[in-house]
């Protein structure tokens, strides 16, 4: 519910079972929740909890890029940040911590020193597994061209991603000439790396409806009465009742409890907030409020997390097809004209995405793999791993360099490529788009499995998907059916089955779906179970 206590490294026996010799690891995509942070809102100051916390040493050594217009050069400006707030007379004062600290003070929702430490340690654990134990990733790197790095627009997610990468490849495992990383971000209105109720009107309707259903179910129960006996005296004067939809909401109370538990004694609430039974009730209700929609409504899955899952599966299929849908175009393309400027991008082997608790729970719940789970702790992660059987090798399919060097590409502004051997590789689309109209699918990755021809379906044969959540294997219900998994192991879902399940809630046009059905009921007529 708060700080993750990670398990130790896998033993040799565990590794042999988790990574059998007859399967070859081909693509790893890791979704990671940011590390510990300060609360996103200043709550319970009447209970002695300060609004500003002294756990952000980075504020003493901020760095910004500045441009010298006279010389046309960029340089780093180092500066120290102090926060300003309202004083008692409404005038400005410097914000301070519980002992009067004015430096290293965190803003609301900011990644703390503890959060930086735990995400760096996550990178260290990923290195131990994928570099030291499996030898999947190289020990030392000259660049990050084989990695897809993305974060949401929220700073703590970006900083957690950076910390994780640095933990995986600290300075002595990077060459002296290591170039700047490429990290992908999106405008908030386009963001799908978290459930975007701010940018998707229909999803906001759905999430409000399920939240209201949770309030109707729980507000007048013995469990809620228990919580009111515990902490209602600390609620604001205008709202002395604890409820799912109180002010602050029950989920907001949980946020503050979790944040305080993750940090020092100077920023703690009264002991009633940490009552074991009370915390279990709060977490149980919070999980239902925020994530039950994914388990019951296909539309909820599609608008909440379907676009992200479509991206994840697209990368898998692109890796199987050996085309640019494996993430290559996402980081700037083959010739470097859009990306890092060096043209060294390679087929993606590992993707790291800095995101949030709502991302992780939504991904698992949309796959029917979150039943009985608790709220994702800080620095939790999901690893979506794709394997292939060696005999499933694509044989004579040309390398990406060969494709680039031998394929005639139209002049700038016309990125279409005519069918031929190239079209046979990338699917029967007539004109296959490389860098032009982003809405034209490349290969079969964005096409529903049920719409594919037999020759295209066969490209997925011999590929398997396995999911680990905080180093624990989870299973998708639909993958348990005969023929949908590796013989003898239901945790290895066939890529065909996995894609078929995700296809059912991958929107064909997310933004259009966000402004559709606005007059329709938010609740499905019948429950539409996830994971099938």
C-alpha positions in Angstrom: 0.0 0.0 0.0 3.0 2.3 0.5 6.7 1.6 0.1 7.4 -1.6 -1.9 9.6 -4.2 -0.1 11.1 -6.0 -3.1 11.9 -9.7 -3.0 15.4 -10.9 -3.4 17.0 -11.9 -6.8 15.7 -15.1 -8.5 17.7 -18.2 -7.6 19.2 -20.4 -10.3 16.3 -22.9 -9.9 13.8 -20.1 -10.3 15.5 -18.7 -13.3 15.4 -22.0 -15.1 11.7 -22.2 -14.6 11.0 -18.6 -15.4 13.2 -18.5 -18.5 13.2 -22.0 -20.0 15.9 -22.9 -22.5 13.5 -23.6 -25.3 12.4 -19.9 -25.3 14.4 -16.9 -26.3 13.7 -13.5 -24.7 13.1 -11.0 -27.5 11.4 -7.9 -26.1 11.0 -6.5 -22.6 8.6 -3.6 -21.8 8.6 -2.3 -18.2 5.9 0.0 -16.8 7.1 1.5 -13.5 5.3 3.6 -11.0 7.2 6.6 -9.7 8.9 6.4 -6.3 7.9 7.9 -3.0 6.6 11.5 -3.1 5.0 14.1 -1.0 1.2 14.3 -1.0 -0.5 15.8 -4.1 -2.5 18.1 -1.8 -1.9 19.7 1.6 -4.3 17.8 3.9 -4.7 17.5 7.7 -2.7 20.5 8.7 -5.2 20.7 11.6 -3.8 17.4 12.7 -0.2 18.8 12.8 0.9 17.6 9.4 3.0 20.3 7.6 2.1 21.2 4.0 5.8 21.3 3.0 8.2 18.5 3.6 12.1 18.7 3.8 12.9 15.6 1.7 13.9 17.0 -1.7 17.6 17.6 -1.7 17.5 18.2 -5.4 16.1 21.7 -4.7 19.6 22.7 -3.5 21.1 21.8 -6.9 18.6 22.4 -9.7 20.0 22.6 -13.3 18.5 24.3 -16.3 19.6 24.6 -19.9 20.2 28.3 -20.9 21.0 29.7 -24.3 23.7 32.4 -24.9 22.2 34.3 -27.8 25.4 36.2 -28.5 27.5 33.0 -28.9 24.8 30.6 -29.9 25.8 28.2 -27.2 23.9 26.2 -24.6 25.1 25.9 -21.0 23.9 24.6 -17.7 22.5 27.1 -15.1 22.8 25.8 -11.6 20.3 27.3 -9.1 18.7 26.7 -5.7 15.0 26.5 -5.4 13.0 27.9 -2.5 9.2 27.7 -2.4 7.0 30.7 -1.6 3.5 30.5 -0.1 1.0 32.7 1.7 1.7 34.0 5.1 -0.7 34.6 8.0 -1.5 38.1 6.7 -1.9 36.8 3.1 1.5 38.2 2.2 4.3 36.1 0.7 6.6 34.0 2.9 9.2 31.3 2.1 7.7 27.8 2.7 9.4 25.9 5.5 9.5 22.3 6.8 8.5 21.1 10.3 11.8 22.3 11.8 11.9 25.6 9.9 13.9 24.2 6.9 13.8 26.4 3.8 16.1 24.4 1.6 15.4 20.9 0.3 11.7 21.6 0.7 9.4 19.5 -1.6 6.6 20.9 -3.7 3.3 19.1 -3.6 3.4 15.7 -5.3 7.2 15.9 -5.8 9.5 12.9 -6.0 11.4 12.8 -2.7 14.9 11.6 -1.8 13.5 8.3 -0.8 11.7 8.0 -4.2 14.9 8.7 -6.0 16.6 6.0 -4.0 13.9 3.3 -4.5 13.7 3.9 -8.3 17.5 3.8 -8.6 17.4 0.5 -6.8 14.7 -0.7 -9.2 17.1 0.0 -12.0 19.8 -1.9 -10.2 17.4 -4.9 -9.8 16.5 -4.8 -13.5 20.2 -4.8 -14.3 20.9 -7.8 -12.1 18.2 -9.8 -13.9 18.5 -8.7 -17.5 22.3 -8.1 -17.6 24.0 -10.2 -14.9 21.7 -13.2 -14.8 20.1 -13.5 -18.2 22.8 -11.7 -20.3 19.9 -10.2 -22.3 21.1 -6.6 -22.2 24.7 -5.6 -22.7 27.0 -5.1 -19.7 28.3 -1.8 -21.0 26.6 0.6 -23.4 27.9 3.3 -25.7 24.3 4.7 -26.2 20.7 3.8 -25.5 19.6 3.2 -29.1 18.1 -0.2 -28.3 15.9 1.3 -25.6 12.5 3.1 -25.8 12.2 5.5 -22.9 8.9 7.3 -22.2 7.3 9.2 -19.3 4.1 11.1 -18.5 4.2 14.9 -18.3 4.2 14.7 -14.5 7.8 15.4 -13.3 7.9 12.6 -10.7 7.3 10.1 -13.5 10.1 11.5 -15.7 12.5 11.7 -12.7 11.7 8.1 -11.7 12.4 6.9 -15.2 15.7 8.7 -15.2 16.7 7.3 -11.8 15.7 3.8 -13.0 17.8 4.1 -16.1 20.8 5.4 -14.1 20.4 2.5 -11.7 20.4 0.0 -14.6 23.4 1.7 -16.3 25.4 3.7 -13.8 28.3 5.9 -15.0 30.9 3.1 -15.0 28.8 1.0 -17.4 28.3 3.9 -19.9 31.1 5.0 -22.2 32.7 8.4 -21.7 31.1 9.6 -24.9 27.6 8.5 -24.0 25.2 10.8 -25.8 22.1 12.4 -24.4 19.1 10.0 -23.9 16.0 10.3 -26.0 13.0 10.3 -23.7 9.5 10.4 -25.2 6.8 12.6 -23.7 3.4 13.7 -24.9 1.2 16.7 -24.4 -1.3 16.2 -21.6 -4.3 16.1 -24.0 -2.6 13.2 -25.9 -1.4 11.2 -22.9 -2.4 7.6 -22.6 0.4 6.4 -20.3 -2.2 6.9 -17.5 -6.0 6.9 -17.5 -6.6 10.4 -18.8 -9.9 11.6 -17.4 -8.8 15.2 -17.9 -8.3 14.7 -21.6 -11.1 12.2 -22.3 -14.6 13.4 -21.6 -16.3 10.1 -22.0 -13.8 8.4 -19.7 -14.4 11.1 -17.1 -18.1 10.2 -17.2 -17.4 6.5 -16.8 -14.9 7.0 -13.9 -17.4 9.3 -12.1 -20.2 6.8 -12.5 -18.1 3.9 -11.0 -16.9 6.2 -8.2 -20.5 7.1 -7.4 -21.5 3.5 -7.4 -18.7 2.8 -4.9 -19.9 5.7 -2.7 -23.5 4.4 -2.8 -22.3 0.9 -1.8 -20.0 1.9 1.0 -21.0 5.2 2.6 -23.7 3.7 4.8 -21.8 0.6 6.0 -20.3 -0.6 9.3 -16.8 -0.3 7.7 -17.4 3.4 7.0 -18.8 3.9 10.5 -15.6 2.4 11.8 -13.5 4.9 9.9 -15.6 7.8 11.1 -15.0 6.7 14.7 -11.3 6.6 14.0 -10.5 9.8 12.1 -13.7 12.0 11.6 -12.4 14.4 14.3 -9.5 15.3 12.0 -11.7 16.1 9.0 -12.1 19.8 8.0 -14.7 21.8 9.9 -17.0 22.0 6.9 -17.0 18.2 6.5 -16.7 16.2 9.6 -17.7 12.9 7.9 -15.5 10.4 6.3 -17.0 9.0 3.0 -15.9 7.8 -0.4 -17.0 11.2 -1.7 -16.2 13.4 1.3 -13.8 16.3 1.3 -11.1 15.2 1.2 -12.2 12.0 -0.6 -11.4 8.7 1.0 -8.8 8.1 -1.7 -7.2 11.4 -0.9 -7.0 10.3 2.8 -5.3 7.1 1.6 -2.8 9.2 -0.4 -1.7 11.2 2.6 -1.5 8.1 4.8 0.7 6.3 2.2 2.9 9.4 1.7 3.5 9.8 5.4 4.2 6.2 6.0 6.9 6.3 3.4 8.9 9.1 5.1 10.2 10.3 8.4 8.6 10.8 11.8 8.6 14.6 11.3 5.7 14.2 8.8 3.3 11.8 10.4 -0.4 11.9 11.2 -2.0 11.0 14.5 -1.8 7.3 15.3 -5.5 6.7 14.5 -4.7 7.0 10.8 -2.4 4.0 10.9 -4.9 1.6 12.5 -4.4 -1.7 10.6 -8.1 -2.5 10.2 -8.8 1.1 9.1 -6.1 1.1 6.5 -7.4 -2.3 5.1 -10.9 -0.8 4.7 -9.6 2.3 3.0 -7.5 0.3 0.6 -10.3 -2.1 -0.2 -12.7 0.7 -1.0 -10.1 2.7 -3.0 -9.3 -0.3 -5.2 -13.0 -0.8 -6.0 -13.6 2.9 -6.7 -10.7 3.3 -9.1 -10.3 0.0 -10.8 -13.5 -2.0 -10.8 -14.5 -0.3 -14.1 -11.7 -2.1 -15.9 -13.0 -5.4 -14.7 -16.6 -4.9 -15.8 -16.8 -2.5 -18.8 -15.1 -2.9 -22.2 -15.6 0.8 -22.9 -13.9 1.7 -19.6 -10.9 -0.5 -20.6 -10.8 1.0 -24.1 -10.8 4.6 -23.0 -8.9 4.2 -19.8 -5.9 2.0 -20.8 -6.7 0.5 -24.2 -4.6 2.9 -26.2 -1.5 2.2 -24.1 -2.1 -1.6 -24.3 -2.5 -1.2 -28.1 1.0 0.4 -28.1 2.4 -2.4 -26.0 1.1 -5.1 -28.3 2.0 -3.1 -31.4 5.6 -3.2 -30.3 5.4 -6.9 -29.7 4.0 -7.6 -33.1 6.4 -5.2 -34.7 9.3 -7.1 -33.1 7.9 -10.4 -34.4 7.5 -8.9 -37.9 10.9 -7.2 -37.6 9.5 -3.9 -38.7 9.4 -0.4 -37.4 6.4 -1.0 -35.1 8.9 -2.5 -32.6 9.5 1.1 -31.3 12.1 2.2 -33.8 9.9 4.9 -35.4 8.7 6.0 -32.0 12.2 7.1 -31.0 12.8 9.0 -34.2 13.2 6.7 -37.2 15.9 5.0 -39.1 17.8 7.9 -40.6 18.0 10.0 -37.4 16.2 12.9 -39.1 13.6 12.9 -36.4 15.4 11.4 -33.5 18.8 11.6 -31.8 20.5 13.0 -34.8 23.0 10.2 -35.2 21.0 7.6 -37.1 22.1 4.9 -34.7 18.6 3.7 -33.6 18.2 -0.1 -33.5 15.4 -2.5 -33.0 14.1 -2.0 -29.5 15.1 -4.6 -26.9 13.8 -2.9 -23.8 11.2 -0.2 -23.1 11.0 1.7 -19.8 8.0 3.9 -19.1 7.7 6.1 -16.1 4.0 6.2 -15.0 1.7 5.9 -12.1 -0.2 3.6 -9.7 -3.4 4.1 -11.8 -1.5 2.9 -14.9 -0.3 -0.4 -13.4 -3.6 -1.3 -11.8 -5.4 -0.4 -14.9 -3.2 -2.6 -17.1 -3.5 -5.6 -14.8 -7.3 -5.1 -14.2 -7.9 -4.7 -18.0 -6.3 -8.1 -18.4 -8.3 -9.7 -15.6 -5.1 -10.1 -13.6 -5.8 -7.7 -10.6 -8.3 -9.8 -8.7 -7.6 -9.6 -5.0 -4.6 -7.3 -5.4 -3.9 -4.3 -3.2 -3.1 -0.7 -4.3 0.2 -0.7 -6.2 3.0 0.5 -3.8 5.5 3.2 -4.8 8.1 1.9 -7.3 6.0 -1.0 -8.3 6.6 -2.3 -11.9 5.1 -4.5 -14.5 7.4 -6.4 -16.9 5.7 -7.5 -20.1 8.2 -10.0 -21.7 7.9 -11.4 -25.2 9.6 -14.7 -26.0 10.1 -16.8 -29.2 10.8 -20.4 -29.9 14.1 -20.6 -31.8 12.4 -22.6 -34.6 10.0 -19.6 -35.1 12.9 -17.6 -36.5 11.8 -15.4 -39.4 14.7 -16.6 -41.5 15.4 -14.6 -44.6 13.5 -11.4 -43.6 16.0 -8.6 -44.2 17.5 -6.5 -41.5 16.3 -3.0 -40.9 19.5 -1.6 -42.5 18.8 -3.6 -45.6 15.2 -2.4 -45.7 16.4 1.2 -45.4 19.2 0.9 -47.9 17.3 -1.0 -50.6 13.8 0.4 -50.4 12.9 3.4 -52.5 11.2 6.0 -50.3 9.3 8.9 -51.9 10.5 12.4 -51.6 9.9 14.4 -48.4 6.2 14.7 -47.6 5.3 11.4 -49.4 6.4 8.5 -47.2 4.4 5.8 -48.9 6.1 2.6 -50.0 4.7 0.5 -52.7 3.9 -3.2 -52.2 6.5 -5.7 -53.3 8.8 -7.8 -51.1 8.7 -4.9 -48.7 4.9 -5.0 -48.6 4.8 -8.8 -48.1 6.9 -8.3 -45.0 4.9 -5.5 -43.6 1.4 -6.8 -44.5 -1.0 -6.4 -47.4 -1.8 -2.8 -46.9 -1.2 -1.6 -50.5 0.7 1.5 -49.4 2.6 1.0 -46.2 3.3 4.2 -44.3 6.7 4.8 -42.8 6.8 8.4 -41.7 3.8 10.1 -43.3 0.2 9.7 -42.2 0.4 8.4 -38.7 -3.1 7.0 -38.9 -2.1 4.5 -41.6 -1.1 1.2 -40.0 2.4 -0.2 -40.6 2.3 -4.0 -41.0 -0.3 -6.0 -38.9 0.5 -4.5 -35.5 -2.5 -2.2 -35.4 -4.9 -4.4 -37.2 -7.3 -6.7 -35.3 -6.2 -10.3 -35.3 -9.6 -11.4 -36.5 -9.2 -9.3 -39.6 -5.8 -10.7 -40.6 -5.2 -13.1 -43.5 -3.8 -16.6 -42.7 -0.3 -15.6 -43.9 -0.2 -12.6 -41.5 -1.6 -14.6 -38.6 1.2 -17.2 -39.1 3.8 -14.4 -38.4 2.9 -14.6 -34.7 3.4 -18.4 -34.4 6.0 -19.4 -31.9 5.8 -16.1 -29.9 4.7 -15.9 -26.2 4.0 -13.2 -23.7 4.5 -13.4 -20.0 3.7 -10.8 -17.3 5.6 -10.2 -14.0 4.2 -7.8 -11.5 6.8 -6.8 -8.8 8.8 -9.9 -9.8 5.7 -12.2 -9.3 4.2 -13.9 -12.4 0.5 -13.1 -13.1 -1.8 -15.0 -15.5 -4.4 -13.6 -17.9 -7.6 -15.7 -17.6 -8.1 -16.1 -21.3 -4.6 -17.5 -21.7 -5.5 -20.5 -19.7 -7.7 -22.0 -22.4 -6.2 -24.9 -24.4 -4.1 -23.7 -27.3 -3.7 -20.2 -25.8 -0.5 -20.9 -23.9 2.8 -22.7 -24.0 2.3 -26.4 -23.4 2.5 -27.1 -19.7 2.7 -23.5 -18.6 -0.4 -21.2 -18.6 1.7 -18.1 -17.7 3.2 -18.0 -21.2 0.3 -16.7 -23.3 0.6 -17.1 -27.1 1.2 -13.8 -28.8 -1.9 -14.6 -30.9 -4.1 -15.1 -27.8 -2.7 -12.0 -26.0 -3.2 -9.8 -29.0 -6.7 -11.1 -29.5 -7.6 -10.3 -25.9 -6.1 -6.8 -26.1 -7.6 -6.1 -29.5 -11.0 -6.3 -28.0 -10.4 -3.1 -26.0 -7.8 -1.3 -28.2 -9.7 1.8 -29.6 -9.3 2.4 -33.3 -9.5 6.1 -32.6 -9.1 7.1 -28.9 -9.8 10.8 -29.2 -13.0 10.1 -31.2 -14.1 7.6 -28.5 -13.5 10.3 -25.9 -16.2 12.4 -27.4 -18.6 9.6 -28.3 -21.6 8.1 -26.4 -21.8 11.2 -24.1 -25.5 10.8 -23.8 -25.3 7.0 -23.2 -25.4 5.3 -19.8 -22.0 5.0 -18.2 -22.7 1.5 -16.8 -22.6 -1.5 -19.1 -26.0 -3.4 -19.5 -24.2 -6.6 -18.5 -20.8 -7.1 -16.9 -18.2 -7.5 -19.6 -15.4 -9.5 -17.8 -11.8 -8.6 -18.5 -9.0 -10.9 -19.6 -10.9 -12.9 -22.4 
